[in-house]
Amino acid sequence: MQTRIPPELRSVTKTVLPITGIDKAPEMEHHDPSNVIRHGDRYYLWFTEHLSVKLGNDGFRDTYLKLATSTNGLHWQVQGIALDKGAPGASDEKGVLTSYVVPADGKWFLFHLAVGPEFTDPQHSRRGLWAAEAETPDGPWRKRYGAPVLWPGEDGAWDELCCDDPNVLFRKGQWWLYYKGRRRGSHPMDSYIGLATSDRITGPYTKHPANPLMTGHAASVWNHRHGVAAVGGEVDAPGDSCVRWSEDGIHFVEAGVFPNKSTGFLVEQPGAPARGVRWGFDVVRNLHPRFIYRFDCSMHLPQNSRS
């Protein structure tokens, strides 16, 4: 049973801040910002880069993940390619994208979508989530090629086409992996968000029987107070610009409004108090080449309040 919706999720503000260092590139698309993490004295952000779709890239082929770091969240330095596409024949030979990074078991894990040799058509070629690991968020990242972290469902399932856009939370002694899925041949706006859980960060993950939990494309999900909050992404899809709240992380209700396309928030590391989100990155809408920008928001608890 749902209780009172946290007030900071009801009336949300979003303010764009100027940044330096993550420049717009005339022929390159920058999108799918990861969650932002703080490690030592630096902030870390990963994002997808590839040739503009207007120059023939469909957004899946020849994609790779770049890393940018900052000491203050405003002035950034791109460190180069963090994770590149794989060798011919590998499960990621055509590209890697949509990342989420989390520490566990003394290591760091970079969850991402991998596009393999069988990929020919974004509307019909299946693709799933994989993971890479490193001793620090600076890398180098070692790809875990043994098996995917999560793979699309059987023919006819709501997620038969893809498992994408990961968000990995630690709740109730387990890892909760929220992900996007949809059917073959469906419009990208007809996407849904599901949940899979595991006792181990690397899986195996079991899909929740209540899936799909809500609509959304490139959703962002985070631990909030004693529950879970989410924004749907892709405001062109009806209802997906709302903030959602759940007591149990499974049954979500609409709370407020937060127009966004593909958002990565600064999130607390596992075990830290879940006091909400203050800032992050989003993707400019309806332009090519796409680029990412920073914003501040009000979806956090007041300084002196209890969670």
C-alpha positions in Angstrom: 0.0 0.0 0.0 1.4 3.4 -1.0 1.8 6.1 1.7 2.4 9.8 1.3 4.4 10.8 -1.7 7.6 12.6 -0.7 7.0 16.4 -1.1 10.3 16.9 -2.9 9.0 14.7 -5.8 5.8 16.7 -6.3 7.1 20.2 -7.3 10.3 19.7 -9.1 12.6 22.4 -10.5 15.3 21.9 -13.2 17.9 24.5 -13.9 20.5 24.2 -16.7 24.1 25.1 -15.7 26.9 26.1 -18.1 29.8 23.6 -18.2 33.1 23.4 -20.0 35.2 20.5 -21.4 32.4 18.3 -22.8 32.2 20.1 -26.0 29.6 19.7 -28.8 31.3 18.0 -31.7 30.1 18.9 -35.2 29.9 15.4 -36.5 29.7 13.3 -33.3 26.7 12.5 -31.1 27.0 12.6 -27.3 24.1 11.0 -25.4 23.1 8.4 -22.8 24.9 10.0 -19.8 25.6 7.4 -17.1 24.9 8.0 -13.4 27.5 10.4 -12.0 29.7 9.1 -9.2 32.0 10.7 -6.7 35.3 8.9 -6.1 38.1 10.6 -4.2 38.2 14.2 -5.1 36.6 13.8 -8.6 33.2 13.3 -10.2 33.0 10.7 -13.0 30.6 10.6 -16.0 30.4 8.2 -18.8 28.6 8.8 -22.1 28.0 7.3 -25.5 29.7 8.7 -28.6 29.3 7.9 -32.3 29.1 9.5 -35.7 26.0 11.6 -36.2 22.9 9.8 -37.4 22.7 12.3 -40.2 26.0 10.9 -41.5 24.7 7.4 -41.6 25.0 6.0 -38.1 21.9 4.4 -36.7 23.0 5.0 -33.1 24.1 1.4 -32.4 27.0 0.7 -34.8 30.5 1.9 -34.1 29.5 3.3 -30.7 31.8 3.5 -27.6 31.8 4.9 -24.1 33.8 7.9 -23.1 34.8 9.1 -19.6 34.8 12.6 -18.4 36.0 13.8 -14.9 35.7 16.9 -12.9 36.7 18.3 -9.4 33.7 20.6 -9.2 31.0 19.3 -11.5 31.2 22.3 -13.8 34.6 22.1 -15.5 35.2 18.7 -17.1 38.0 16.9 -18.8 37.3 14.1 -21.3 39.8 11.3 -20.5 39.2 9.4 -23.7 37.5 6.1 -24.6 36.7 4.1 -21.5 35.1 1.1 -23.2 35.4 0.4 -26.9 33.5 -2.0 -29.2 34.9 -5.5 -29.4 36.9 -7.5 -31.9 35.2 -9.2 -34.9 32.9 -12.0 -33.7 32.7 -10.7 -30.1 29.3 -10.1 -28.5 30.0 -6.3 -28.7 31.8 -6.2 -32.1 29.5 -3.4 -33.4 29.2 -1.2 -30.4 28.8 -0.5 -26.7 26.5 2.1 -25.2 24.1 3.1 -22.3 26.3 2.7 -19.2 25.8 2.6 -15.4 28.7 2.2 -13.0 28.5 0.9 -9.4 31.1 -0.3 -6.8 30.8 -3.8 -5.3 33.0 -6.5 -3.8 36.1 -4.2 -3.9 35.8 -3.6 -7.6 33.8 -1.3 -10.0 31.3 -2.7 -12.5 30.3 -0.9 -15.7 26.9 -2.2 -17.0 26.2 -1.5 -20.6 24.4 -2.5 -23.8 26.4 -4.6 -26.2 25.6 -4.8 -30.0 26.9 -8.0 -31.5 27.5 -9.6 -34.9 23.8 -10.5 -35.4 22.8 -6.9 -35.3 21.3 -5.7 -38.6 18.2 -3.8 -37.7 17.4 -1.7 -34.6 13.7 -2.8 -34.8 14.3 -6.5 -34.9 17.9 -7.4 -33.8 18.0 -8.6 -30.2 20.6 -7.1 -27.8 21.2 -7.3 -24.1 23.2 -6.1 -21.1 26.7 -7.0 -20.3 29.3 -5.9 -17.7 32.9 -4.9 -17.4 35.0 -4.6 -14.2 37.9 -2.6 -13.0 39.8 -1.9 -9.8 39.0 1.8 -10.0 36.5 3.9 -12.0 39.5 5.1 -14.1 39.8 1.6 -15.6 41.1 -0.2 -17.5 37.9 -2.1 -17.8 37.9 -5.9 -18.4 34.9 -7.1 -20.3 33.0 -10.2 -18.9 32.3 -12.1 -22.0 31.2 -15.3 -20.4 27.5 -14.5 -20.5 25.2 -11.5 -20.6 24.0 -10.0 -17.4 20.5 -9.8 -18.8 19.1 -11.0 -22.2 15.8 -10.3 -23.9 12.8 -12.5 -23.3 11.3 -15.2 -25.5 9.3 -14.4 -28.6 6.2 -12.6 -27.7 7.5 -11.3 -24.4 7.3 -7.5 -23.6 11.1 -7.4 -23.7 11.7 -9.7 -26.6 13.8 -7.1 -28.5 16.1 -5.6 -25.9 17.3 -5.2 -22.4 18.8 -1.7 -22.3 19.4 1.4 -20.2 20.5 -0.2 -16.9 20.1 1.3 -13.4 21.6 -0.9 -10.7 20.6 -0.3 -7.1 21.3 -2.2 -3.8 18.2 -2.8 -1.8 17.2 -5.3 0.9 20.4 -7.2 0.6 20.1 -7.7 -3.2 21.1 -6.0 -6.4 18.1 -4.5 -8.3 18.6 -4.0 -12.0 16.0 -1.8 -13.6 16.1 -1.9 -17.4 14.2 -1.0 -20.6 12.5 -3.5 -22.9 10.2 -3.5 -25.8 8.8 -5.8 -28.6 10.2 -6.3 -32.0 9.0 -3.9 -34.6 7.5 -1.5 -32.0 8.2 2.2 -31.9 11.0 3.3 -29.5 8.4 5.3 -27.5 6.5 2.1 -26.8 9.1 1.0 -24.3 8.6 -0.2 -20.7 10.7 -0.5 -17.6 11.2 -3.8 -15.8 13.2 -5.2 -12.9 15.6 -8.1 -12.4 17.2 -9.0 -9.1 20.3 -11.0 -7.9 22.2 -11.8 -4.8 25.5 -11.1 -6.7 26.4 -8.0 -8.6 27.4 -10.1 -11.7 24.2 -12.2 -11.6 22.5 -14.4 -12.6 19.6 -11.9 -12.5 15.9 -13.1 -12.2 13.3 -11.0 -13.9 10.5 -9.9 -11.6 7.1 -11.5 -12.2 5.3 -8.1 -12.0 7.2 -6.9 -15.2 6.8 -4.5 -16.9 6.5 -2.0 -14.0 5.9 1.2 -15.9 6.3 3.0 -19.2 9.6 4.7 -20.1 12.4 5.2 -22.5 15.9 5.7 -21.1 14.5 5.8 -17.5 16.6 6.8 -14.5 15.9 5.0 -11.1 17.4 5.7 -7.7 16.9 4.8 -4.0 14.9 7.6 -2.4 14.2 7.8 1.3 12.9 4.3 2.2 11.6 3.7 -1.4 12.5 4.1 -5.0 12.0 7.1 -7.4 12.2 7.2 -11.2 11.8 9.5 -14.2 10.8 8.0 -17.5 12.8 9.7 -20.2 11.8 10.7 -23.7 9.1 13.4 -23.1 7.6 12.7 -26.6 6.0 9.6 -25.0 2.8 10.3 -23.1 3.2 10.1 -19.4 7.0 9.6 -19.5 7.9 13.1 -18.3 6.6 12.4 -14.8 8.4 11.5 -11.6 7.3 8.2 -10.1 7.5 7.0 -6.6 7.3 3.5 -5.0 7.3 2.3 -1.5 8.4 -1.2 -2.5 10.4 -0.5 -5.7 7.8 -2.4 -7.7 4.4 -0.6 -7.7 4.9 3.0 -8.9 2.6 6.0 -8.8 2.9 9.4 -10.5 4.3 12.1 -8.2 5.5 15.2 -10.2 6.8 16.4 -13.5 10.4 16.3 -14.8 10.8 16.8 -18.5 13.8 14.8 -19.6 15.2 12.6 -22.4 18.0 10.4 -21.1 19.2 11.4 -17.6 22.1 10.4 -15.4 21.9 11.7 -11.8 24.6 12.0 -9.2 23.7 9.1 -7.0 24.7 7.9 -3.6 26.9 4.8 -3.5 25.4 1.6 -2.1 24.8 1.8 1.7 24.7 5.6 1.8 21.5 7.4 3.0 19.0 7.7 0.2 18.4 11.5 0.3 17.5 12.1 -3.3 19.2 13.6 -6.3 20.5 17.2 -6.7 22.1 17.3 -10.2 23.0 15.3 -13.2 23.2 15.3 -17.0 20.6 15.1 -19.7 20.5 15.0 -23.5 19.3 17.9 -25.7 16.1 16.9 -27.4 15.2 16.7 -31.1 18.6 17.9 -32.4 21.4 16.1 -34.3 24.1 15.8 -33.4 22.9 15.3 -29.9 24.9 16.6 -26.9 24.7 16.4 -23.1 24.2 19.2 -20.7 24.3 19.6 -16.9 21.3 20.6 -14.7 20.5 21.1 -11.0 17.2 19.8 -9.6 15.2 19.9 -6.4 14.5 16.1 -5.9 16.4 15.9 -2.6 15.5 16.1 1.0 16.0 19.4 2.8 19.4 19.5 4.6 18.0 19.0 8.1 15.2 16.6 7.4 15.2 12.9 8.1 14.8 10.2 5.5 
